[in-house]
Amino acid sequence: MLTERQNEILKLIVMSYIKLAHPVSSNLICDKLKCSSATVRNEMMTLEELGYLEKTHTSSGRIPSEKGYRYYVDHLMEVKELNGEEYQKLQIIFDNQQLELSDVITKSLQIVSDMTSYTTVILDEKSHENKLKEISVVPINESEMVVLIVTDKGYVEHKDLRLTGVSLDEVKNTVKLINDLVVGTPIDEVSSKLEFDIKPIIGKYVKQHEMIYNAFYNVFEDMSRKGNNINIVGKNNVFKHKEFNDIDKVQDIFEKFDDDEKMLSIKEDDQNNDISIYIGKENHLDDDVTVIKTNYKTDKDNGTIAIIGPKRMEYSRVVNLLDYIKKQIER
């Protein structure tokens, strides 16, 4: 562990660099701590030797290293209450009874992205946890109908379906077959079960089976894809941070944002329900960013929300915002 004075100096350097994005000089520390410049320089040199600070080539000041940020997060960071503006903007969303939970999460993360200038991510994973409870159809006219899919956790999905030249009785026979043989299957496995269990026998019960089968297969395949929904808000915020003023670096990050496997790695870093912080090389996304994430779980849904920004991130503020959102989702 560091000495009390070293803790104070490291904390000041981290907080100053987060705010100003300029290397921190010993003079600034002297002004804050009211001690001699020689003492501060020696302590900064020690912190550099221990790996908590780095010296840039363009300045005599120091900046935090990844090790320095990690020490700050683990030992020095103070989590503060939401300020009035943050609380009010978010609470309006969570108090809106007209919004579905998915919309509440998306809108709250949009607000966070706007307030912080960071990128926010929602990884929704309904499909594996939800099992098919019932499927039904509601006819609109001779060729249009609405398919209602209900899961065991109460999640309801509706899909518009258009089938020209197909009788409603044939559709109902297909629905009965699916309810008889597929109920209880996780949503992301239904299309596979249709392929192996329903497709070989549907011709015995349904005359125009090919068109109807394909329509229902596509409905469940689309629902399964949505089960690993990746919603990224505020991609362009990377341009607002000096760390990403290199066009090649920005392009690299954007390519990772578009890589579903990379983005899903955020969810897979760990499965605990606490707020987790991955600084630089600690995350699987990019060495030059910090990822702060948490998992949420409700009776009907579960997933991951994350905030991505430079390593020079307002850690305390982000942790507090994520903690508040998580509690509101799960209440």
C-alpha positions as CSV (number, residue, x, y, z in Angstrom):
1,M,0.0,0.0,0.0
2,L,1.0,3.6,-0.6
3,T,1.7,6.2,2.1
4,E,-1.0,8.7,3.0
5,R,0.8,11.4,1.1
6,Q,1.3,9.2,-1.9
7,N,-2.4,8.4,-1.9
8,E,-3.3,12.1,-1.8
9,I,-0.9,12.9,-4.7
10,L,-2.1,10.0,-6.8
11,K,-5.7,10.9,-6.2
12,L,-5.1,14.6,-7.1
13,I,-3.3,13.6,-10.3
14,V,-6.0,11.2,-11.4
15,M,-8.8,13.6,-10.7
16,S,-7.0,16.5,-12.4
17,Y,-6.2,14.5,-15.5
18,I,-9.7,13.2,-15.8
19,K,-11.0,16.7,-15.7
20,L,-8.4,18.6,-17.8
21,A,-6.7,15.9,-19.9
22,H,-3.4,17.6,-19.3
23,P,-0.3,16.1,-17.7
24,V,-0.2,17.2,-14.0
25,S,2.8,19.2,-12.8
26,S,4.3,19.2,-9.3
27,N,3.4,22.9,-9.0
28,L,-0.3,22.0,-9.1
29,I,0.1,19.4,-6.4
30,C,2.1,21.8,-4.2
31,D,-0.7,24.4,-4.5
32,K,-3.2,21.8,-3.4
33,L,-1.2,20.1,-0.6
34,K,0.8,23.1,0.7
35,C,4.1,21.3,0.7
36,S,7.5,21.9,-0.9
37,S,8.0,21.2,-4.6
38,A,11.0,19.0,-3.8
39,T,8.8,16.7,-1.6
40,V,6.2,16.5,-4.3
41,R,8.7,15.8,-7.1
42,N,10.2,13.0,-5.0
43,E,6.9,11.4,-4.3
44,M,5.8,11.7,-8.0
45,M,9.1,10.0,-9.0
46,T,8.4,7.2,-6.5
47,L,4.9,6.7,-7.9
48,E,6.3,6.6,-11.4
49,E,8.9,4.0,-10.4
50,L,6.2,1.9,-8.7
51,G,4.2,2.0,-12.0
52,Y,1.3,4.2,-10.9
53,L,2.3,7.3,-13.0
54,E,3.7,7.8,-16.5
55,K,5.7,10.7,-17.9
56,T,4.7,11.9,-21.4
57,H,7.2,13.1,-24.0
58,T,5.6,16.4,-24.5
59,S,5.5,17.6,-20.9
60,S,7.3,17.4,-17.5
61,G,4.0,16.5,-15.9
62,R,2.7,13.0,-15.1
63,I,-0.4,11.1,-16.1
64,P,-2.0,8.0,-14.4
65,S,-1.0,4.6,-15.8
66,E,-3.5,1.7,-16.0
67,K,-2.1,0.6,-12.6
68,G,-2.7,4.0,-11.2
69,Y,-6.3,4.1,-12.4
70,R,-6.8,0.6,-10.9
71,Y,-5.4,1.7,-7.6
72,Y,-7.6,4.8,-7.6
73,V,-10.7,2.8,-8.4
74,D,-10.0,0.2,-5.7
75,H,-8.7,2.4,-2.9
76,L,-9.3,6.1,-3.5
77,M,-12.5,6.7,-5.4
78,E,-15.4,8.2,-3.6
79,V,-18.9,7.5,-5.1
80,K,-21.1,10.5,-4.9
81,E,-24.9,11.0,-5.0
82,L,-26.5,11.9,-8.4
83,N,-26.9,15.6,-8.8
84,G,-30.3,17.1,-9.1
85,E,-30.3,17.4,-12.9
86,E,-29.1,13.8,-13.4
87,Y,-31.7,12.5,-11.0
88,Q,-34.6,14.4,-12.5
89,K,-33.8,13.5,-16.2
90,L,-33.6,9.8,-15.3
91,Q,-36.5,9.7,-13.0
92,I,-38.8,11.1,-15.6
93,I,-38.1,8.0,-17.7
94,F,-38.5,5.5,-14.9
95,D,-41.7,7.1,-13.8
96,N,-43.3,6.8,-17.3
97,Q,-45.7,3.9,-16.9
98,Q,-46.5,3.9,-20.7
99,L,-43.0,2.7,-21.6
100,E,-42.0,-0.9,-22.0
101,L,-38.9,-1.9,-19.9
102,S,-36.8,-2.2,-23.1
103,D,-37.7,1.4,-24.0
104,V,-37.0,2.6,-20.5
105,I,-33.5,1.1,-20.5
106,T,-32.7,2.5,-24.0
107,K,-33.9,6.0,-23.1
108,S,-32.1,6.1,-19.8
109,L,-28.8,5.0,-21.4
110,Q,-29.4,7.6,-24.1
111,I,-29.6,10.2,-21.4
112,V,-26.4,8.9,-19.7
113,S,-24.6,9.0,-23.1
114,D,-25.7,12.6,-23.6
115,M,-24.7,13.7,-20.1
116,T,-21.3,12.0,-20.0
117,S,-20.2,12.0,-23.7
118,Y,-19.5,8.3,-23.4
119,T,-20.8,5.4,-25.4
120,T,-23.4,3.3,-23.8
121,V,-24.3,-0.3,-24.6
122,I,-27.3,-2.5,-23.9
123,L,-26.9,-6.3,-24.3
124,D,-30.4,-7.8,-23.9
125,E,-30.6,-11.6,-23.5
126,K,-34.3,-12.5,-23.3
127,S,-34.4,-15.5,-25.6
128,H,-32.4,-18.1,-23.6
129,E,-34.1,-17.4,-20.3
130,N,-37.7,-17.3,-21.8
131,K,-39.4,-20.5,-22.9
132,L,-42.3,-20.7,-25.3
133,K,-45.6,-20.9,-23.3
134,E,-48.1,-20.4,-26.1
135,I,-48.5,-19.2,-29.7
136,S,-51.8,-17.9,-31.2
137,V,-52.9,-16.0,-34.3
138,V,-55.4,-13.1,-34.6
139,P,-56.7,-12.7,-38.2
140,I,-56.9,-9.2,-39.6
141,N,-58.3,-10.0,-43.0
142,E,-58.1,-12.9,-45.5
143,S,-54.3,-12.6,-45.9
144,E,-53.0,-10.7,-42.9
145,M,-52.8,-11.8,-39.2
146,V,-51.0,-11.1,-36.0
147,V,-48.9,-13.9,-34.4
148,L,-48.8,-13.6,-30.6
149,I,-46.0,-15.4,-28.8
150,V,-46.1,-15.7,-25.0
151,T,-43.2,-16.9,-22.9
152,D,-43.3,-18.6,-19.5
153,K,-42.0,-15.3,-17.9
154,G,-44.9,-13.3,-19.3
155,Y,-43.0,-11.7,-22.2
156,V,-45.3,-11.2,-25.2
157,E,-44.1,-10.7,-28.7
158,H,-46.4,-9.9,-31.7
159,K,-45.5,-10.3,-35.3
160,D,-47.4,-9.2,-38.4
161,L,-47.8,-12.1,-40.9
162,R,-49.0,-12.0,-44.5
163,L,-49.9,-15.2,-46.2
164,T,-51.7,-15.0,-49.5
165,G,-53.9,-17.9,-50.7
166,V,-53.6,-19.8,-47.4
167,S,-56.7,-20.7,-45.4
168,L,-57.0,-19.7,-41.8
169,D,-57.8,-23.3,-40.8
170,E,-54.4,-24.4,-42.2
171,V,-52.7,-21.7,-40.1
172,K,-54.6,-22.8,-37.0
173,N,-53.5,-26.4,-37.6
174,T,-49.9,-25.3,-37.7
175,V,-50.3,-23.3,-34.5
176,K,-51.8,-26.3,-32.8
177,L,-48.9,-28.5,-33.9
178,I,-46.4,-26.0,-32.6
179,N,-48.2,-25.7,-29.2
180,D,-48.4,-29.5,-28.9
181,L,-44.8,-30.2,-29.7
182,V,-42.7,-27.1,-29.0
183,V,-44.1,-25.5,-25.8
184,G,-41.5,-25.4,-23.1
185,T,-38.6,-24.9,-25.5
186,P,-36.3,-21.9,-24.9
187,I,-37.1,-19.2,-27.5
188,D,-33.6,-19.3,-29.1
189,E,-34.0,-23.0,-29.7
190,V,-37.5,-23.0,-31.2
191,S,-36.4,-22.5,-34.8
192,S,-34.1,-25.5,-34.5
193,K,-36.9,-27.6,-33.0
194,L,-39.2,-26.6,-35.8
195,E,-36.5,-27.7,-38.3
196,F,-36.0,-31.2,-36.8
197,D,-39.4,-32.0,-35.1
198,I,-42.1,-30.1,-37.0
199,K,-40.8,-29.8,-40.6
200,P,-40.7,-33.6,-41.2
201,I,-44.3,-34.2,-40.1
202,I,-46.2,-31.0,-40.9
203,G,-47.2,-32.2,-44.3
204,K,-49.4,-34.8,-42.7
205,Y,-51.5,-32.1,-41.0
206,V,-51.3,-29.1,-43.2
207,K,-51.7,-29.1,-47.0
208,Q,-50.1,-25.8,-47.8
209,H,-47.4,-26.5,-45.3
210,E,-44.3,-25.1,-47.0
211,M,-45.4,-21.5,-47.1
212,I,-46.8,-21.6,-43.6
213,Y,-43.9,-23.4,-42.1
214,N,-41.4,-20.9,-43.6
215,A,-43.4,-18.0,-42.2
216,F,-43.5,-19.3,-38.7
217,Y,-39.8,-20.4,-38.9
218,N,-38.8,-16.8,-39.8
219,V,-40.9,-15.4,-37.0
220,F,-39.0,-17.5,-34.4
221,E,-35.6,-17.0,-36.1
222,D,-36.1,-13.2,-36.0
223,M,-37.2,-13.4,-32.3
224,S,-34.1,-15.5,-31.5
225,R,-31.8,-13.0,-33.1
226,K,-33.4,-10.2,-31.1
227,G,-32.7,-12.3,-28.0
228,N,-29.1,-11.2,-28.2
229,N,-29.9,-7.7,-29.0
230,I,-27.0,-5.3,-29.0
231,N,-28.0,-1.6,-28.8
232,I,-25.1,0.9,-28.9
233,V,-25.9,4.5,-28.1
234,G,-23.5,7.5,-28.7
235,K,-20.9,5.9,-31.0
236,N,-19.8,9.3,-32.2
237,N,-18.9,10.4,-28.7
238,V,-15.5,8.9,-29.2
239,F,-14.7,12.0,-31.3
240,K,-15.1,14.2,-28.2
241,H,-12.1,12.8,-26.4
242,K,-8.5,13.7,-27.2
243,E,-7.3,10.2,-26.8
244,F,-9.1,9.3,-30.0
245,N,-8.1,12.1,-32.3
246,D,-6.2,9.6,-34.6
247,I,-8.5,8.6,-37.5
248,D,-7.0,5.1,-37.6
249,K,-7.8,4.6,-33.9
250,V,-11.3,5.8,-34.3
251,Q,-11.9,3.5,-37.3
252,D,-10.5,0.6,-35.2
253,I,-12.9,1.3,-32.3
254,F,-15.9,1.7,-34.7
255,E,-15.1,-1.7,-36.3
256,K,-15.2,-3.2,-32.8
257,F,-18.5,-1.5,-32.1
258,D,-19.8,-3.3,-35.3
259,D,-18.4,-6.7,-34.3
260,D,-21.1,-8.5,-32.4
261,E,-18.7,-11.1,-31.0
262,K,-16.5,-8.3,-29.6
263,M,-19.5,-6.5,-28.1
264,L,-20.9,-9.7,-26.5
265,S,-17.5,-10.2,-24.8
266,I,-18.5,-7.3,-22.5
267,K,-21.3,-9.5,-21.2
268,E,-19.0,-12.5,-20.8
269,D,-16.2,-10.8,-18.8
270,D,-18.0,-11.9,-15.6
271,Q,-21.5,-12.9,-14.6
272,N,-21.8,-11.3,-11.2
273,N,-24.4,-8.6,-10.5
274,D,-22.0,-6.0,-9.1
275,I,-20.7,-3.1,-11.1
276,S,-17.4,-4.1,-12.7
277,I,-14.7,-1.9,-14.1
278,Y,-12.3,-3.0,-16.8
279,I,-9.5,-0.6,-17.5
280,G,-7.5,-0.8,-20.7
281,K,-6.0,-4.3,-21.1
282,E,-8.4,-5.7,-18.5
283,N,-11.3,-5.6,-21.0
284,H,-11.7,-7.7,-24.2
285,L,-12.8,-4.8,-26.3
286,D,-10.0,-2.4,-26.7
287,D,-6.8,-1.6,-24.7
288,D,-7.4,2.2,-24.9
289,V,-10.8,2.3,-23.3
290,T,-12.4,1.6,-20.0
291,V,-15.6,-0.5,-19.8
292,I,-17.8,-0.2,-16.8
293,K,-20.7,-2.6,-16.7
294,T,-23.4,-4.3,-14.6
295,N,-25.9,-7.1,-15.2
296,Y,-29.6,-6.7,-14.4
297,K,-32.3,-9.2,-13.9
298,T,-36.1,-8.9,-13.6
299,D,-38.9,-11.5,-13.7
300,K,-39.3,-11.1,-17.5
301,D,-35.9,-10.0,-18.7
302,N,-32.2,-9.9,-18.0
303,G,-29.1,-8.4,-19.7
304,T,-26.1,-6.2,-19.4
305,I,-25.7,-2.4,-19.5
306,A,-22.3,-0.9,-20.0
307,I,-20.6,2.5,-20.4
308,I,-17.5,2.8,-22.6
309,G,-15.1,5.7,-22.6
310,P,-11.4,6.6,-22.4
311,K,-9.3,5.4,-19.5
312,R,-9.5,9.0,-18.4
313,M,-13.1,8.4,-17.4
314,E,-15.2,10.0,-14.6
315,Y,-15.2,6.7,-12.7
316,S,-17.2,7.8,-9.7
317,R,-19.9,9.5,-11.7
318,V,-20.3,6.5,-14.1
319,V,-20.5,4.0,-11.3
320,N,-23.1,6.0,-9.5
321,L,-25.2,6.4,-12.7
322,L,-25.1,2.7,-13.5
323,D,-25.9,1.7,-9.9
324,Y,-29.0,4.0,-10.0
325,I,-30.2,2.7,-13.3
326,K,-29.7,-1.0,-12.3
327,K,-31.7,-0.4,-9.1
328,Q,-34.5,1.3,-11.0
329,I,-34.7,-1.5,-13.6
330,E,-34.9,-4.2,-10.9
331,R,-37.2,-2.5,-8.5
